[in-house]
Amino acid sequence: MKINGIQRPQVDTTPGVKRAAPQRGQSPAAKVAVSKEAKQLAEARAPAVSDAGKVARLAAAIARGDFMIDADRVVDRMMSEER
């Protein structure tokens, strides 16, 4: 934003959101703290990859262009997660 010929940075004025000023030489997103609860939630929702062969077959099918997405199946699974 330019005021009186001086270029000033944009400031996010979202209510209830506090942002720390970046430290010298760091970008604003240089440090992130993730709570223990957030880590547990991410681990609980992460799918377990127990079949490396299946993953390799899927990757090969995608690379060849043979992999087809069944949209109905995707929607059904998404809806079952919300229940």
mmCIF file as gemmi writes it, N, C-alpha and C atoms, coordinates in Angstrom:
data_model
loop_
_atom_site.group_PDB
_atom_site.id
_atom_site.type_symbol
_atom_site.label_atom_id
_atom_site.label_alt_id
_atom_site.label_comp_id
_atom_site.label_asym_id
_atom_site.label_entity_id
_atom_site.label_seq_id
_atom_site.pdbx_PDB_ins_code
_atom_site.Cartn_x
_atom_site.Cartn_y
_atom_site.Cartn_z
_atom_site.occupancy
_atom_site.B_iso_or_equiv
_atom_site.pdbx_formal_charge
_atom_site.auth_seq_id
_atom_site.auth_asym_id
_atom_site.pdbx_PDB_model_num
ATOM 1 N N . MET Axp A 1 ? 0.844 -1.162 0 1 0 ? 1 A 1
ATOM 2 C CA . MET Axp A 1 ? 0 0 0 1 0 ? 1 A 1
ATOM 3 C C . MET Axp A 1 ? 0.899 1.238 0 1 0 ? 1 A 1
ATOM 4 N N . LYS Axp A 2 ? 0.553 2.213 -0.777 1 0 ? 2 A 1
ATOM 5 C CA . LYS Axp A 2 ? 1.368 3.415 -0.873 1 0 ? 2 A 1
ATOM 6 C C . LYS Axp A 2 ? 0.611 4.576 -0.229 1 0 ? 2 A 1
ATOM 7 N N . ILE Axp A 3 ? 1.226 5.192 0.795 1 0 ? 3 A 1
ATOM 8 C CA . ILE Axp A 3 ? 0.628 6.326 1.488 1 0 ? 3 A 1
ATOM 9 C C . ILE Axp A 3 ? 1.648 7.451 1.499 1 0 ? 3 A 1
ATOM 10 N N . ASN Axp A 4 ? 1.235 8.619 1.001 1 0 ? 4 A 1
ATOM 11 C CA . ASN Axp A 4 ? 2.12 9.785 0.96 1 0 ? 4 A 1
ATOM 12 C C . ASN Axp A 4 ? 3.452 9.479 0.287 1 0 ? 4 A 1
ATOM 13 N N . GLY Axp A 5 ? 3.416 8.669 -0.769 1 0 ? 5 A 1
ATOM 14 C CA . GLY Axp A 5 ? 4.616 8.363 -1.513 1 0 ? 5 A 1
ATOM 15 C C . GLY Axp A 5 ? 5.509 7.32 -0.86 1 0 ? 5 A 1
ATOM 16 N N . ILE Axp A 6 ? 5.076 6.76 0.266 1 0 ? 6 A 1
ATOM 17 C CA . ILE Axp A 6 ? 5.876 5.761 0.967 1 0 ? 6 A 1
ATOM 18 C C . ILE Axp A 6 ? 5.201 4.401 0.822 1 0 ? 6 A 1
ATOM 19 N N . GLN Axp A 7 ? 5.973 3.415 0.408 1 0 ? 7 A 1
ATOM 20 C CA . GLN Axp A 7 ? 5.445 2.063 0.266 1 0 ? 7 A 1
ATOM 21 C C . GLN Axp A 7 ? 5.393 1.405 1.64 1 0 ? 7 A 1
ATOM 22 N N . ARG Axp A 8 ? 4.217 0.959 2.061 1 0 ? 8 A 1
ATOM 23 C CA . ARG Axp A 8 ? 4.061 0.301 3.356 1 0 ? 8 A 1
ATOM 24 C C . ARG Axp A 8 ? 3.516 -1.109 3.143 1 0 ? 8 A 1
ATOM 25 N N . PRO Axp A 9 ? 3.94 -2.05 3.978 1 0 ? 9 A 1
ATOM 26 C CA . PRO Axp A 9 ? 3.462 -3.424 3.822 1 0 ? 9 A 1
ATOM 27 C C . PRO Axp A 9 ? 1.982 -3.54 4.188 1 0 ? 9 A 1
ATOM 28 N N . GLN Axp A 10 ? 1.306 -4.499 3.565 1 0 ? 10 A 1
ATOM 29 C CA . GLN Axp A 10 ? -0.081 -4.775 3.897 1 0 ? 10 A 1
ATOM 30 C C . GLN Axp A 10 ? -0.13 -5.427 5.273 1 0 ? 10 A 1
ATOM 31 N N . VAL Axp A 11 ? -1.128 -5.104 6.044 1 0 ? 11 A 1
ATOM 32 C CA . VAL Axp A 11 ? -1.296 -5.667 7.375 1 0 ? 11 A 1
ATOM 33 C C . VAL Axp A 11 ? -2.621 -6.411 7.411 1 0 ? 11 A 1
ATOM 34 N N . ASP Axp A 12 ? -2.581 -7.657 7.868 1 0 ? 12 A 1
ATOM 35 C CA . ASP Axp A 12 ? -3.8 -8.445 7.997 1 0 ? 12 A 1
ATOM 36 C C . ASP Axp A 12 ? -4.502 -8.013 9.276 1 0 ? 12 A 1
ATOM 37 N N . THR Axp A 13 ? -5.737 -7.567 9.165 1 0 ? 13 A 1
ATOM 38 C CA . THR Axp A 13 ? -6.477 -7.085 10.322 1 0 ? 13 A 1
ATOM 39 C C . THR Axp A 13 ? -7.606 -8.031 10.696 1 0 ? 13 A 1
ATOM 40 N N . THR Axp A 14 ? -7.436 -9.325 10.423 1 0 ? 14 A 1
ATOM 41 C CA . THR Axp A 14 ? -8.45 -10.304 10.768 1 0 ? 14 A 1
ATOM 42 C C . THR Axp A 14 ? -8.649 -10.298 12.279 1 0 ? 14 A 1
ATOM 43 N N . PRO Axp A 15 ? -9.91 -10.108 12.752 1 0 ? 15 A 1
ATOM 44 C CA . PRO Axp A 15 ? -10.144 -10.071 14.194 1 0 ? 15 A 1
ATOM 45 C C . PRO Axp A 15 ? -9.778 -11.392 14.862 1 0 ? 15 A 1
ATOM 46 N N . GLY Axp A 16 ? -9.171 -11.305 16.024 1 0 ? 16 A 1
ATOM 47 C CA . GLY Axp A 16 ? -8.859 -12.491 16.806 1 0 ? 16 A 1
ATOM 48 C C . GLY Axp A 16 ? -7.6 -13.224 16.381 1 0 ? 16 A 1
ATOM 49 N N . VAL Axp A 17 ? -6.916 -12.754 15.344 1 0 ? 17 A 1
ATOM 50 C CA . VAL Axp A 17 ? -5.713 -13.427 14.877 1 0 ? 17 A 1
ATOM 51 C C . VAL Axp A 17 ? -4.507 -12.581 15.258 1 0 ? 17 A 1
ATOM 52 N N . LYS Axp A 18 ? -3.599 -13.195 16.003 1 0 ? 18 A 1
ATOM 53 C CA . LYS Axp A 18 ? -2.39 -12.481 16.408 1 0 ? 18 A 1
ATOM 54 C C . LYS Axp A 18 ? -1.212 -13.05 15.635 1 0 ? 18 A 1
ATOM 55 N N . ARG Axp A 19 ? -0.411 -12.196 15.095 1 0 ? 19 A 1
ATOM 56 C CA . ARG Axp A 19 ? 0.76 -12.626 14.333 1 0 ? 19 A 1
ATOM 57 C C . ARG Axp A 19 ? 2.006 -12.017 14.947 1 0 ? 19 A 1
ATOM 58 N N . ALA Axp A 20 ? 2.997 -12.865 15.126 1 0 ? 20 A 1
ATOM 59 C CA . ALA Axp A 20 ? 4.264 -12.381 15.661 1 0 ? 20 A 1
ATOM 60 C C . ALA Axp A 20 ? 5.064 -11.733 14.547 1 0 ? 20 A 1
ATOM 61 N N . ALA Axp A 21 ? 5.793 -10.698 14.884 1 0 ? 21 A 1
ATOM 62 C CA . ALA Axp A 21 ? 6.651 -10.045 13.905 1 0 ? 21 A 1
ATOM 63 C C . ALA Axp A 21 ? 7.817 -10.969 13.577 1 0 ? 21 A 1
ATOM 64 N N . PRO Axp A 22 ? 8.205 -11.042 12.299 1 0 ? 22 A 1
ATOM 65 C CA . PRO Axp A 22 ? 9.331 -11.912 11.954 1 0 ? 22 A 1
ATOM 66 C C . PRO Axp A 22 ? 10.627 -11.41 12.58 1 0 ? 22 A 1
ATOM 67 N N . GLN Axp A 23 ? 11.491 -12.337 12.952 1 0 ? 23 A 1
ATOM 68 C CA . GLN Axp A 23 ? 12.793 -11.989 13.485 1 0 ? 23 A 1
ATOM 69 C C . GLN Axp A 23 ? 13.693 -11.549 12.333 1 0 ? 23 A 1
ATOM 70 N N . ARG Axp A 24 ? 14.704 -10.843 12.638 1 0 ? 24 A 1
ATOM 71 C CA . ARG Axp A 24 ? 15.641 -10.349 11.623 1 0 ? 24 A 1
ATOM 72 C C . ARG Axp A 24 ? 16.205 -11.526 10.824 1 0 ? 24 A 1
ATOM 73 N N . GLY Axp A 25 ? 16.083 -11.47 9.516 1 0 ? 25 A 1
ATOM 74 C CA . GLY Axp A 25 ? 16.619 -12.508 8.652 1 0 ? 25 A 1
ATOM 75 C C . GLY Axp A 25 ? 15.702 -13.707 8.466 1 0 ? 25 A 1
ATOM 76 N N . GLN Axp A 26 ? 14.505 -13.676 9.037 1 0 ? 26 A 1
ATOM 77 C CA . GLN Axp A 26 ? 13.564 -14.787 8.895 1 0 ? 26 A 1
ATOM 78 C C . GLN Axp A 26 ? 12.315 -14.317 8.169 1 0 ? 26 A 1
ATOM 79 N N . SER Axp A 27 ? 11.697 -15.254 7.475 1 0 ? 27 A 1
ATOM 80 C CA . SER Axp A 27 ? 10.417 -14.935 6.864 1 0 ? 27 A 1
ATOM 81 C C . SER Axp A 27 ? 9.33 -15.123 7.922 1 0 ? 27 A 1
ATOM 82 N N . PRO Axp A 28 ? 8.142 -14.546 7.736 1 0 ? 28 A 1
ATOM 83 C CA . PRO Axp A 28 ? 7.084 -14.676 8.742 1 0 ? 28 A 1
ATOM 84 C C . PRO Axp A 28 ? 6.684 -16.126 9.011 1 0 ? 28 A 1
ATOM 85 N N . ALA Axp A 29 ? 6.871 -17.023 8.062 1 0 ? 29 A 1
ATOM 86 C CA . ALA Axp A 29 ? 6.449 -18.409 8.228 1 0 ? 29 A 1
ATOM 87 C C . ALA Axp A 29 ? 7.612 -19.321 8.606 1 0 ? 29 A 1
ATOM 88 N N . ALA Axp A 30 ? 8.676 -18.782 9.135 1 0 ? 30 A 1
ATOM 89 C CA . ALA Axp A 30 ? 9.868 -19.582 9.417 1 0 ? 30 A 1
ATOM 90 C C . ALA Axp A 30 ? 9.671 -20.544 10.578 1 0 ? 30 A 1
ATOM 91 N N . LYS Axp A 31 ? 8.84 -20.209 11.554 1 0 ? 31 A 1
ATOM 92 C CA . LYS Axp A 31 ? 8.643 -21.067 12.722 1 0 ? 31 A 1
ATOM 93 C C . LYS Axp A 31 ? 7.172 -21.422 12.853 1 0 ? 31 A 1
ATOM 94 N N . VAL Axp A 32 ? 6.925 -22.706 13.09 1 0 ? 32 A 1
ATOM 95 C CA . VAL Axp A 32 ? 5.562 -23.182 13.281 1 0 ? 32 A 1
ATOM 96 C C . VAL Axp A 32 ? 5.55 -24.116 14.479 1 0 ? 32 A 1
ATOM 97 N N . ALA Axp A 33 ? 4.593 -23.946 15.351 1 0 ? 33 A 1
ATOM 98 C CA . ALA Axp A 33 ? 4.445 -24.843 16.497 1 0 ? 33 A 1
ATOM 99 C C . ALA Axp A 33 ? 3.178 -25.661 16.304 1 0 ? 33 A 1
ATOM 100 N N . VAL Axp A 34 ? 3.31 -26.978 16.374 1 0 ? 34 A 1
ATOM 101 C CA . VAL Axp A 34 ? 2.171 -27.873 16.227 1 0 ? 34 A 1
ATOM 102 C C . VAL Axp A 34 ? 1.92 -28.517 17.578 1 0 ? 34 A 1
ATOM 103 N N . SER Axp A 35 ? 0.685 -28.429 18.045 1 0 ? 35 A 1
ATOM 104 C CA . SER Axp A 35 ? 0.364 -28.982 19.362 1 0 ? 35 A 1
ATOM 105 C C . SER Axp A 35 ? 0.416 -30.504 19.358 1 0 ? 35 A 1
ATOM 106 N N . LYS Axp A 36 ? 0.559 -31.067 20.54 1 0 ? 36 A 1
ATOM 107 C CA . LYS Axp A 36 ? 0.588 -32.521 20.694 1 0 ? 36 A 1
ATOM 108 C C . LYS Axp A 36 ? -0.725 -33.127 20.185 1 0 ? 36 A 1
ATOM 109 N N . GLU Axp A 37 ? -1.83 -32.457 20.463 1 0 ? 37 A 1
ATOM 110 C CA . GLU Axp A 37 ? -3.141 -32.947 20.03 1 0 ? 37 A 1
ATOM 111 C C . GLU Axp A 37 ? -3.25 -32.954 18.511 1 0 ? 37 A 1
ATOM 112 N N . ALA Axp A 38 ? -2.721 -31.914 17.865 1 0 ? 38 A 1
ATOM 113 C CA . ALA Axp A 38 ? -2.767 -31.844 16.399 1 0 ? 38 A 1
ATOM 114 C C . ALA Axp A 38 ? -1.946 -32.965 15.776 1 0 ? 38 A 1
ATOM 115 N N . LYS Axp A 39 ? -0.8 -33.267 16.379 1 0 ? 39 A 1
ATOM 116 C CA . LYS Axp A 39 ? 0.027 -34.367 15.883 1 0 ? 39 A 1
ATOM 117 C C . LYS Axp A 39 ? -0.699 -35.697 16.016 1 0 ? 39 A 1
ATOM 118 N N . GLN Axp A 40 ? -1.361 -35.907 17.166 1 0 ? 40 A 1
ATOM 119 C CA . GLN Axp A 40 ? -2.107 -37.146 17.377 1 0 ? 40 A 1
ATOM 120 C C . GLN Axp A 40 ? -3.251 -37.276 16.384 1 0 ? 40 A 1
ATOM 121 N N . LEU Axp A 41 ? -3.939 -36.189 16.12 1 0 ? 41 A 1
ATOM 122 C CA . LEU Axp A 41 ? -5.036 -36.209 15.16 1 0 ? 41 A 1
ATOM 123 C C . LEU Axp A 41 ? -4.53 -36.534 13.761 1 0 ? 41 A 1
ATOM 124 N N . ALA Axp A 42 ? -3.42 -35.953 13.377 1 0 ? 42 A 1
ATOM 125 C CA . ALA Axp A 42 ? -2.844 -36.22 12.051 1 0 ? 42 A 1
ATOM 126 C C . ALA Axp A 42 ? -2.441 -37.682 11.926 1 0 ? 42 A 1
ATOM 127 N N . GLU Axp A 43 ? -1.859 -38.229 12.984 1 0 ? 43 A 1
ATOM 128 C CA . GLU Axp A 43 ? -1.452 -39.64 12.957 1 0 ? 43 A 1
ATOM 129 C C . GLU Axp A 43 ? -2.654 -40.558 12.892 1 0 ? 43 A 1
ATOM 130 N N . ALA Axp A 44 ? -3.729 -40.209 13.6 1 0 ? 44 A 1
ATOM 131 C CA . ALA Axp A 44 ? -4.93 -41.046 13.621 1 0 ? 44 A 1
ATOM 132 C C . ALA Axp A 44 ? -5.627 -41.054 12.266 1 0 ? 44 A 1
ATOM 133 N N . ARG Axp A 45 ? -5.589 -39.949 11.552 1 0 ? 45 A 1
ATOM 134 C CA . ARG Axp A 45 ? -6.271 -39.847 10.258 1 0 ? 45 A 1
ATOM 135 C C . ARG Axp A 45 ? -5.411 -40.297 9.094 1 0 ? 45 A 1
ATOM 136 N N . ALA Axp A 46 ? -4.117 -40.427 9.312 1 0 ? 46 A 1
ATOM 137 C CA . ALA Axp A 46 ? -3.208 -40.817 8.23 1 0 ? 46 A 1
ATOM 138 C C . ALA Axp A 46 ? -3.426 -42.294 7.893 1 0 ? 46 A 1
ATOM 139 N N . PRO Axp A 47 ? -3.562 -42.592 6.622 1 0 ? 47 A 1
ATOM 140 C CA . PRO Axp A 47 ? -3.742 -43.997 6.248 1 0 ? 47 A 1
ATOM 141 C C . PRO Axp A 47 ? -2.443 -44.771 6.442 1 0 ? 47 A 1
ATOM 142 N N . ALA Axp A 48 ? -2.581 -45.986 6.918 1 0 ? 48 A 1
ATOM 143 C CA . ALA Axp A 48 ? -1.409 -46.839 7.107 1 0 ? 48 A 1
ATOM 144 C C . ALA Axp A 48 ? -1.056 -47.472 5.762 1 0 ? 48 A 1
ATOM 145 N N . VAL Axp A 49 ? 0.18 -47.326 5.352 1 0 ? 49 A 1
ATOM 146 C CA . VAL Axp A 49 ? 0.639 -47.925 4.105 1 0 ? 49 A 1
ATOM 147 C C . VAL Axp A 49 ? 1.323 -49.231 4.466 1 0 ? 49 A 1
ATOM 148 N N . SER Axp A 50 ? 0.573 -50.323 4.285 1 0 ? 50 A 1
ATOM 149 C CA . SER Axp A 50 ? 1.132 -51.611 4.655 1 0 ? 50 A 1
ATOM 150 C C . SER Axp A 50 ? 1.443 -52.472 3.438 1 0 ? 50 A 1
ATOM 151 N N . ASP Axp A 51 ? 1.027 -52.023 2.262 1 0 ? 51 A 1
ATOM 152 C CA . ASP Axp A 51 ? 1.24 -52.818 1.056 1 0 ? 51 A 1
ATOM 153 C C . ASP Axp A 51 ? 2.064 -52.002 0.056 1 0 ? 51 A 1
ATOM 154 N N . ALA Axp A 52 ? 3.381 -52.093 0.187 1 0 ? 52 A 1
ATOM 155 C CA . ALA Axp A 52 ? 4.269 -51.335 -0.69 1 0 ? 52 A 1
ATOM 156 C C . ALA Axp A 52 ? 4.094 -51.763 -2.144 1 0 ? 52 A 1
ATOM 157 N N . GLY Axp A 53 ? 3.748 -53.02 -2.376 1 0 ? 53 A 1
ATOM 158 C CA . GLY Axp A 53 ? 3.524 -53.5 -3.734 1 0 ? 53 A 1
ATOM 159 C C . GLY Axp A 53 ? 2.336 -52.818 -4.389 1 0 ? 53 A 1
ATOM 160 N N . LYS Axp A 54 ? 1.27 -52.627 -3.605 1 0 ? 54 A 1
ATOM 161 C CA . LYS Axp A 54 ? 0.082 -51.945 -4.136 1 0 ? 54 A 1
ATOM 162 C C . LYS Axp A 54 ? 0.417 -50.5 -4.496 1 0 ? 54 A 1
ATOM 163 N N . VAL Axp A 55 ? 1.175 -49.859 -3.631 1 0 ? 55 A 1
ATOM 164 C CA . VAL Axp A 55 ? 1.583 -48.48 -3.893 1 0 ? 55 A 1
ATOM 165 C C . VAL Axp A 55 ? 2.395 -48.412 -5.185 1 0 ? 55 A 1
ATOM 166 N N . ALA Axp A 56 ? 3.308 -49.35 -5.385 1 0 ? 56 A 1
ATOM 167 C CA . ALA Axp A 56 ? 4.132 -49.38 -6.594 1 0 ? 56 A 1
ATOM 168 C C . ALA Axp A 56 ? 3.274 -49.618 -7.833 1 0 ? 56 A 1
ATOM 169 N N . ARG Axp A 57 ? 2.283 -50.53 -7.73 1 0 ? 57 A 1
ATOM 170 C CA . ARG Axp A 57 ? 1.393 -50.794 -8.875 1 0 ? 57 A 1
ATOM 171 C C . ARG Axp A 57 ? 0.57 -49.561 -9.224 1 0 ? 57 A 1
ATOM 172 N N . LEU Axp A 58 ? 0.071 -48.872 -8.211 1 0 ? 58 A 1
ATOM 173 C CA . LEU Axp A 58 ? -0.707 -47.66 -8.467 1 0 ? 58 A 1
ATOM 174 C C . LEU Axp A 58 ? 0.158 -46.575 -9.095 1 0 ? 58 A 1
ATOM 175 N N . ALA Axp A 59 ? 1.367 -46.405 -8.587 1 0 ? 59 A 1
ATOM 176 C CA . ALA Axp A 59 ? 2.28 -45.396 -9.146 1 0 ? 59 A 1
ATOM 177 C C . ALA Axp A 59 ? 2.591 -45.704 -10.6 1 0 ? 59 A 1
ATOM 178 N N . ALA Axp A 60 ? 2.785 -46.983 -10.919 1 0 ? 60 A 1
ATOM 179 C CA . ALA Axp A 60 ? 3.074 -47.37 -12.301 1 0 ? 60 A 1
ATOM 180 C C . ALA Axp A 60 ? 1.87 -47.118 -13.194 1 0 ? 60 A 1
ATOM 181 N N . ALA Axp A 61 ? 0.665 -47.434 -12.713 1 0 ? 61 A 1
ATOM 182 C CA . ALA Axp A 61 ? -0.558 -47.209 -13.499 1 0 ? 61 A 1
ATOM 183 C C . ALA Axp A 61 ? -0.765 -45.725 -13.759 1 0 ? 61 A 1
ATOM 184 N N . ILE Axp A 62 ? -0.488 -44.893 -12.761 1 0 ? 62 A 1
ATOM 185 C CA . ILE Axp A 62 ? -0.613 -43.442 -12.944 1 0 ? 62 A 1
ATOM 186 C C . ILE Axp A 62 ? 0.4 -42.96 -13.973 1 0 ? 62 A 1
ATOM 187 N N . ALA Axp A 63 ? 1.634 -43.449 -13.879 1 0 ? 63 A 1
ATOM 188 C CA . ALA Axp A 63 ? 2.687 -43.04 -14.817 1 0 ? 63 A 1
ATOM 189 C C . ALA Axp A 63 ? 2.343 -43.439 -16.258 1 0 ? 63 A 1
ATOM 190 N N . ARG Axp A 64 ? 1.724 -44.625 -16.421 1 0 ? 64 A 1
ATOM 191 C CA . ARG Axp A 64 ? 1.34 -45.084 -17.765 1 0 ? 64 A 1
ATOM 192 C C . ARG Axp A 64 ? 0.077 -44.399 -18.276 1 0 ? 64 A 1
ATOM 193 N N . GLY Axp A 65 ? -0.683 -43.791 -17.367 1 0 ? 65 A 1
ATOM 194 C CA . GLY Axp A 65 ? -1.949 -43.174 -17.75 1 0 ? 65 A 1
ATOM 195 C C . GLY Axp A 65 ? -3.099 -44.16 -17.731 1 0 ? 65 A 1
ATOM 196 N N . ASP Axp A 66 ? -2.912 -45.312 -17.096 1 0 ? 66 A 1
ATOM 197 C CA . ASP Axp A 66 ? -3.94 -46.347 -17.037 1 0 ? 66 A 1
ATOM 198 C C . ASP Axp A 66 ? -4.85 -46.22 -15.817 1 0 ? 66 A 1
ATOM 199 N N . PHE Axp A 67 ? -4.489 -45.416 -14.877 1 0 ? 67 A 1
ATOM 200 C CA . PHE Axp A 67 ? -5.253 -45.326 -13.631 1 0 ? 67 A 1
ATOM 201 C C . PHE Axp A 67 ? -6.525 -44.531 -13.865 1 0 ? 67 A 1
ATOM 202 N N . MET Axp A 68 ? -7.654 -45.136 -13.545 1 0 ? 68 A 1
ATOM 203 C CA . MET Axp A 68 ? -8.949 -44.483 -13.706 1 0 ? 68 A 1
ATOM 204 C C . MET Axp A 68 ? -9.544 -44.218 -12.324 1 0 ? 68 A 1
ATOM 205 N N . ILE Axp A 69 ? -10.101 -43.046 -12.133 1 0 ? 69 A 1
ATOM 206 C CA . ILE Axp A 69 ? -10.704 -42.683 -10.857 1 0 ? 69 A 1
ATOM 207 C C . ILE Axp A 69 ? -12.194 -42.947 -10.92 1 0 ? 69 A 1
ATOM 208 N N . ASP Axp A 70 ? -12.715 -43.682 -9.939 1 0 ? 70 A 1
ATOM 209 C CA . ASP Axp A 70 ? -14.139 -43.96 -9.825 1 0 ? 70 A 1
ATOM 210 C C . ASP Axp A 70 ? -14.729 -42.886 -8.91 1 0 ? 70 A 1
ATOM 211 N N . ALA Axp A 71 ? -15.313 -41.847 -9.501 1 0 ? 71 A 1
ATOM 212 C CA . ALA Axp A 71 ? -15.815 -40.706 -8.737 1 0 ? 71 A 1
ATOM 213 C C . ALA Axp A 71 ? -16.875 -41.122 -7.719 1 0 ? 71 A 1
ATOM 214 N N . ASP Axp A 72 ? -17.74 -42.068 -8.076 1 0 ? 72 A 1
ATOM 215 C CA . ASP Axp A 72 ? -18.774 -42.516 -7.144 1 0 ? 72 A 1
ATOM 216 C C . ASP Axp A 72 ? -18.159 -43.148 -5.901 1 0 ? 72 A 1
ATOM 217 N N . ARG Axp A 73 ? -17.119 -43.933 -6.094 1 0 ? 73 A 1
ATOM 218 C CA . ARG Axp A 73 ? -16.451 -44.576 -4.966 1 0 ? 73 A 1
ATOM 219 C C . ARG Axp A 73 ? -15.781 -43.533 -4.069 1 0 ? 73 A 1
ATOM 220 N N . VAL Axp A 74 ? -15.165 -42.532 -4.68 1 0 ? 74 A 1
ATOM 221 C CA . VAL Axp A 74 ? -14.52 -41.464 -3.912 1 0 ? 74 A 1
ATOM 222 C C . VAL Axp A 74 ? -15.556 -40.738 -3.057 1 0 ? 74 A 1
ATOM 223 N N . VAL Axp A 75 ? -16.697 -40.397 -3.66 1 0 ? 75 A 1
ATOM 224 C CA . VAL Axp A 75 ? -17.751 -39.685 -2.933 1 0 ? 75 A 1
ATOM 225 C C . VAL Axp A 75 ? -18.284 -40.544 -1.791 1 0 ? 75 A 1
ATOM 226 N N . ASP Axp A 76 ? -18.512 -41.825 -2.06 1 0 ? 76 A 1
ATOM 227 C CA . ASP Axp A 76 ? -19.021 -42.714 -1.014 1 0 ? 76 A 1
ATOM 228 C C . ASP Axp A 76 ? -18.068 -42.774 0.176 1 0 ? 76 A 1
ATOM 229 N N . ARG Axp A 77 ? -16.774 -42.859 -0.09 1 0 ? 77 A 1
ATOM 230 C CA . ARG Axp A 77 ? -15.796 -42.919 1.005 1 0 ? 77 A 1
ATOM 231 C C . ARG Axp A 77 ? -15.734 -41.598 1.774 1 0 ? 77 A 1
ATOM 232 N N . MET Axp A 78 ? -15.804 -40.502 1.045 1 0 ? 78 A 1
ATOM 233 C CA . MET Axp A 78 ? -15.776 -39.196 1.715 1 0 ? 78 A 1
ATOM 234 C C . MET Axp A 78 ? -16.994 -39.028 2.617 1 0 ? 78 A 1
ATOM 235 N N . MET Axp A 79 ? -18.138 -39.457 2.13 1 0 ? 79 A 1
ATOM 236 C CA . MET Axp A 79 ? -19.367 -39.33 2.912 1 0 ? 79 A 1
ATOM 237 C C . MET Axp A 79 ? -19.334 -40.247 4.132 1 0 ? 79 A 1
ATOM 238 N N . SER Axp A 80 ? -18.748 -41.436 4.007 1 0 ? 80 A 1
ATOM 239 C CA . SER Axp A 80 ? -18.678 -42.35 5.138 1 0 ? 80 A 1
ATOM 240 C C . SER Axp A 80 ? -17.747 -41.817 6.22 1 0 ? 80 A 1
ATOM 241 N N . GLU Axp A 81 ? -16.742 -41.032 5.862 1 0 ? 81 A 1
ATOM 242 C CA . GLU Axp A 81 ? -15.85 -40.43 6.847 1 0 ? 81 A 1
ATOM 243 C C . GLU Axp A 81 ? -16.551 -39.359 7.649 1 0 ? 81 A 1
ATOM 244 N N . GLU Axp A 82 ? -17.535 -38.7 7.069 1 0 ? 82 A 1
ATOM 245 C CA . GLU Axp A 82 ? -18.243 -37.612 7.738 1 0 ? 82 A 1
ATOM 246 C C . GLU Axp A 82 ? -19.302 -38.137 8.708 1 0 ? 82 A 1
ATOM 247 N N . ARG Axp A 83 ? -19.631 -39.388 8.614 1 0 ? 83 A 1
ATOM 248 C CA . ARG Axp A 83 ? -20.687 -39.962 9.5 1 0 ? 83 A 1
ATOM 249 C C . ARG Axp A 83 ? -20.144 -40.359 10.821 1 0 ? 83 A 1
